[in-house]
Amino acid sequence: MAGCEGLPDLGLKPGQPCPICHKPIAWLECRRVKSKVGGIEREHIYIYAWHTFKEGGQVKRKKCYLGAYTYDYVARKQVDIGLVPRGMALGTRRIAYHINEITTGLLPA
């Protein structure tokens, strides 16, 4: 899992079906990109599922974009409700995170 070390709760693992193309995942790649937004440096993590297959006697590779680990810009626009959208690489766990964040936001402080 290239570049994915230290990321908790990735719901997908090599060998599982890709949520985009449904082919088995050979490996996951996480690209870490740093950018400055409003003078604040942020790190964005983009996750890809790689697939290998044989075609014409050659091994070929294909990648599917699974989304960002978290959607920083969207999260900044949802700060009033405390929701942090997450990408498909977390699998169905992201639904539990969203439900937890929404219910926590509804409970009186």
N, C-alpha and C positions, 0 to 999 in steps of 0.2 A: 504494500500500500504506500506508494511513493508520495512522500510529503504529508501523509495523513497521521503520522505519529503524534501522539498527544491529543488527538481529537476524541473526546468521549462520545459514546452513544451512537457511533455510526451503525445504523441498522442493517446495512448491506455488507456482505462479505464475499470474497471470491468464491465462485461456484454457484452462487445464488442467481436467480433470473434477474435480468436488468428490468427496471420498471418502465423503461422506454421501449426497448425492442424485444424484451423477453428472452434474449439469448443469455447463456451462462456468462457471468462476469469472470474474466481472467485475472484482472487486478483493478484496484481503484487508484486514481491519481488525484492529489489535492494540490492545486496551484494557489500559492499565497502571494497576493498582490497588495503592496502598500500604496496608499494614496493619501493626499492631504485634502480634507474637506473643511472649509471655513477655518483654516489654520490648525486644525486638529488632525494628527496622523492616525489613520485607521488601517487595519489589516483585513482584507477580504479574502475568503477562502472559497474557491470554486472547485467543484468535485466532478470528476469524469469517471465513467465505467469503461474499461477497455475490454475488447473481445478479440479472440484470435480464431481464425478459421482457415481451412485449406481451399484454395481455388486454383485450378490448373496446375496442381503439384507444388504450388508455392504457399507458404504460410503468410496470411495477410492479417492486418490489424484494423480494427474499427473502434471508434470511441463514441460514447453517448454522453451528452452534458446532463448532469443530474441536478444542476442548480448550485446555488451558494449554500454554504453551511448555515449561515443566518443572513437575512436580508436587512442589512444595516440601514439603508435609506428608508425602507418601509417601516422598520422598527422605530426610527426617529419620528415618523409621522403618526405612530400608534402609541406614543409614550403615555397618553392620557388613559389608555386602557391596559397598558402593561403587556401588550402582545408582541412577541418576537417571532416573526415568521421564519421557518426553517425549510431547507431544501429536502428533496426526495431521498438523499443519501441516508437520512435518519430512518427511513422506512416508516412503518406505521407508528413508531414511537413519537413522531412529531405531532400526531393527533393528540396523544396523551399530554404532551407539553402544552399544546394550545388550550385544551380543556382545563388543565390545571391553572394556566395563566388567566384565563377568562373567569373561572370561578373565584380565584383569589381576588381578582379585581371587583367582583360583585359583593364579596363579603364585607361587612362593615369593619372598619379599622379599630 
